[in-house]
Amino acid sequence: MMIRKVWKLARRPVGDIADSDLELVNEALPELADGQFLLAVIYMSLDPTNRIWMSDQEQYMPPVELGAPMRAGVCGRVVSSRKAGVEPGQIMAGLGEWADHIISDGSFMSPLPQLPGVPLAASYGTLALVGPTAYFGLLDIGQPKPGETLVVSAAAGGVGQIVGQIGKIKGCRVIGIAGGKAKCDYVVNELGFDACIDYKNEDVGAALDRLCPSGIDINFEQVGGPIMVEVMKRMKLFGRIALCGMISSYNDVTPNEPPGFWTMILMRRLLIRGFIVTDFAPRFGESGMALAGWMLGGQLKTRQDIRPGLENAVSAVKELYTGGNFGKLLIEVSKP
């Protein structure tokens, strides 16, 4: 009988996530049944949506039940298998749990392509959820055209860094918004953004006026709140907004959403579409091929913020909501 370590949701957070909201426990795993395999988790993805899953608010998946394992995107190595087509040693990625081992029947799991010369953390951190989120959100909803101006909030995060680079590949002028000089320097000097606004030390509205004097064609929105308001004010006629997230409000106890700008949306004929990456699940093969091609061709770089130790998951996830991560936030549960 195998004993695993797993984080379980002990109570629903009120405001910021508290240490006591989740509990790390040891539990026995049952024997594999036909059609199942055992996965040793290597990397566990921490994402803004973790806070939504912990709540009982309206959302795109059922909330995590109290006492149940916390949900997460994971990648790992198959230890043993009783499922046809899944072999020991194979690297699989998909939806799993905050745990060091997972039993799966393969639902929401698929083999993770291994790219030559690309570390596993980079291929997982790019080709899994954040890569498709950036790819489909920008290309299907943003519909970028050469010469257009694209603004990307949370530009140094897992999704934002990819959005900006795809925007450049498609010929856009790309303006990022990030917190702190190091992050802004990174997206400009390393990733090729045209400019980046440091929201912690600059007036975002004034900076947008300076950098986007003719207005904004596309907004890839992940933050919400006052930053979104400043971008919205400067959208051009027939502008497009891919609404990926509103992380600035996820810990709010009292809803504090900005007004809807309905008159502006009408007069400027804006297209706004909220989306969840799983909307595009049937097309993940398309995004994987494109992203892998750009990576191997040197057109796409990514940065992972890797934190060692499953026991550090709760302290690490909190940093998503304060801007403490720099790149795609991953927990290294075991060595690759």
N, C-alpha and C positions, 0 to 999 in steps of 0.2 A: 504494500500500500504506500503510495507517494503522498507526502505532506507538502502542501504549497503555502506560500505567503500571498495574501490577497487583501486589498483595501476594500472595506465595505462602508456603505453610506449609513451612518449612525443616526443622523438627523439632518433635516433640510436647513441650509444656511439662511440666516437672516442678516442681510447686508453682506459684509465681507465673509469669506470662508474662514471658519475657525478650525483650529487643530482638532477639536473634539467632534467636528461634524463627520469625520471619517475615522475608521478604526482599522488598524493593521492586525490581521489575525492569521493563525495557522489553521489549516483545515485539510482533511484527508480527501484525496481525489478517488473517485470510483474507478474500477477497471474499464478499459475501453470497450464500447459496444461496437457491433458491426456498423461500418459507415462513419466511424469517428477516428480522429488522430490526436496525439498529444503534442502540443507546441511548447517549446521552451522560449519564453519571450526574451528578445534581445533589446529591442527599442520600443518604448511606449510613448506615444504622441500626447502632449498636453496642448489643449486648444481652448480658445475662449468659450466654445460651446459646452465645455465641462460644467461651467456654472449653471447653464440653462438646464442640462440633464439632471443636476442635483435638485432643481426646483420642481414644483408641481404646476408651473405656469403652462399656458398653451404653448405647444412646441411641435416640432416636425417628427419626433419619435416619442414613444411612451417615456415618461420620466423614469429614472432609476428608482426602483422601489427601496424603501427603508429596509436595511438589513441585507440588501443584495450587493453583489460586487459592483464597484464603480466601473462604468463603461469607458472604453478608450480605443483609439486606433493603435494597432500593434504590428510589429513584424517579429518573426522568430524562426527558429529551426525546428523542423519536425523531429521528435525523439522516437516515436513509434506510431504505427498507423495500422488501422483496420479498414481504411477507406481506399477503394480502388483508385489508382491514379495519383495517390499521394504517398511519397516514399520518404523513409528516414533520411535526414540530411537536407531535405528540400527547404528553401526559404519561402515562407508564406507571409502575406500581409493582409490586413483587413480589420474588421471590427472585433474587438476582444474586451479584455478586462484589465484593471489595475492589478496585475498578478504576475508571479514569476513563471507559472505554467498554466496553460489553458487547454481544456478539452473542447474540440470543435467538430462539428459535422461538415464543415466547409462552407456553411452559409455565410455570406458576406466576407469570404476569404478567397484569395487567389494567389498564384505564384508571383513572387516579386522578381522582375528581370534583374540580372546582374550585369551591370555595364562595365566593360573593360576599363580599368584604371580609375574607376569611381568608387570611393568607399561606400560600404553598405549604408551608413547613416545618411550620406548625401543622396543616394539613389532612393532610399525609403522616404527621406524628408522632402524629396522633390516629386517623385512619381506617384506617391500616395495622395492623401487628401488635399494637401495644400497646392500641389501642382495642377490637378484638375480644377480646383476652385479658381485659381488664377486664370487658367486657360479658357474655360467655358464662360466665366463671368466677364472677362474682357472681350473675348472674340464673339461670343453669341449675343451678349447684351450690350457691351460697349461698342461693338462694331467699329474698331478703329480704322481711320483712313490716314494716309500719309499727310503730314503737315498739321494734323490736329493736335490740340493740347489735352493731355491726360493728367489728371491729378490723382495721386495714390496716397491715401492715409495709411498709417501704420506701415510706412514704406520699408522699414528694416525688419519687419516680421516675416514669418514663414511665407505667407501669401503675397504680401506687398512687394517683396524683393523680386518675385517671379513676375508679377503683373507689370512692374516697371520695365523689366527687360524684354518681355514680349511686346510691350508698347513700343520700345525702341526698334525691335526687329520689324515691326509693322510701320515704322516711319513716323511715329508720333514724337512730339516734344513732351517730355515727361517731367513733371514736378512732383516730388515726394514731400510728405509731411512726416516727421519723426521727432522723437524726444531726445535731445542732447547732441552735442557737436560730433561725437564719435560715430553715432548712427548716421547723421547727415553726411559726414565725410565719406563713410563707407558706401552709401548708395550712389553718391556722385562719382567718387574716385575709383571704386572697385566695380560697381555695377553699371555705370554709364548713364545714370539719370542726368538730366540737364541742370537740375537744381534741387535743393531740398530745404524745406522750411523747418526750423527748430521751434516747435510749438512751446517748448519750455522756456525759451529765451527770446522769442520774437512775437510781434503782433501778427497773427496769422492773416488777418484781413489785409493789412498794409502790405505784407509780403506777397500775397496773391495779386494785389493791384500792381505791384512792381514786376512780378514775374509773368503775369498773365494779363497784360494790358488790354487785350482784345477779347478776353473772356475764356471760359473753359468749355471744351466740347464733351469731355468724358470725365466722370467722377467715379472712381472705384472706392466705394465707401465701406469702411470697416469700423469706424469709431463712433459716429453719431455725435450728439451734443453740440457744444458751441463751435467746434471745428467744422462739423458738417454744415452748420448754419452759414459760416463764412464762405464755404465753397458754393453752397446753393445760391447765394446772392449773386454769384459771378458766372452762373451757367449761361451759355449762349443759346440762341434759337436752335431748337431741335437737338439740344444736348441730351446725353444718355447717362443714366446713373445706374450702376450695378450695385445693388444694396446687399452687401455680403454679411455685414454684422454691425452692431452698435455697442461695442464693448464698454464704452464709457458709462453705460447705464446698467450693466448686468448686476452690479452689487447694490443698486438703489433699492431702498426699502419702499419709498414712495415713488410711483412713476413720475418721471420728469422729462418727458419727451418734448422736443421743440415743436412749435406750430407747424402745420402741414404745408404751408406755402402754396395753397391751392390756386390762388390768383396767379402767382409766378409760374406755376406748372402749366396753367392754361395759356397765359400770354406768351410764354417762351416755348410752348409745345414740347415740353420735356417728356422723355420716356424714362420711367423709373420702374425697375423690376427687382423685387426681392427674390433671392434664390438660395437654395441649399445644394451643396455639391452632389448629393445623392440624386437630385433631379436628373443628372446627366450620366448616371451609372451605366446605362447601356452603351455609352460612347467612351468609356474610360480607355479602351484600347486606342482610340484615336489620339487622345491627349497624351497617353504614354509614349506612343511612337514619336509624336512631335517634340515632346519635352526631352526625350532621350536623344533624339537627333540634334537638338540645339545644344544639349550638354556635351555630347561627343564632338560637336563641331566648334566648341569653344564660345558659343554665343550666349550661353546661359550658365551663370554661376550661382551657387547658393551657399548660405552660411547656416550651420546648425549650432544651436546652443545646447550642448549635451551635459546633463547633470547625472552623475553616477549614483546608483542605489535606489531601489524601489522604495526604501524607507523615507526618501527625500521627496516623494511625489507631492505631498500636501504643501510643503513649504515652497516647492518650485511652482506649482500651479498658481499660487497667489500672485506671483510676479507678473503673470500675464496681464493682470488688471491694474498694475502700477507702472507698466512699461519696463519692468526689470529684466526681461529677456532681450537678447540681441540675436535675432535669427530664429529659425524654427526650433521650438523648445522640445527636447526629447529627454526622456529618462532612460539611461543605460541600465537595463535590468540585469543583463549578463554580457560577457564579452562576445564580440562578433566572431 
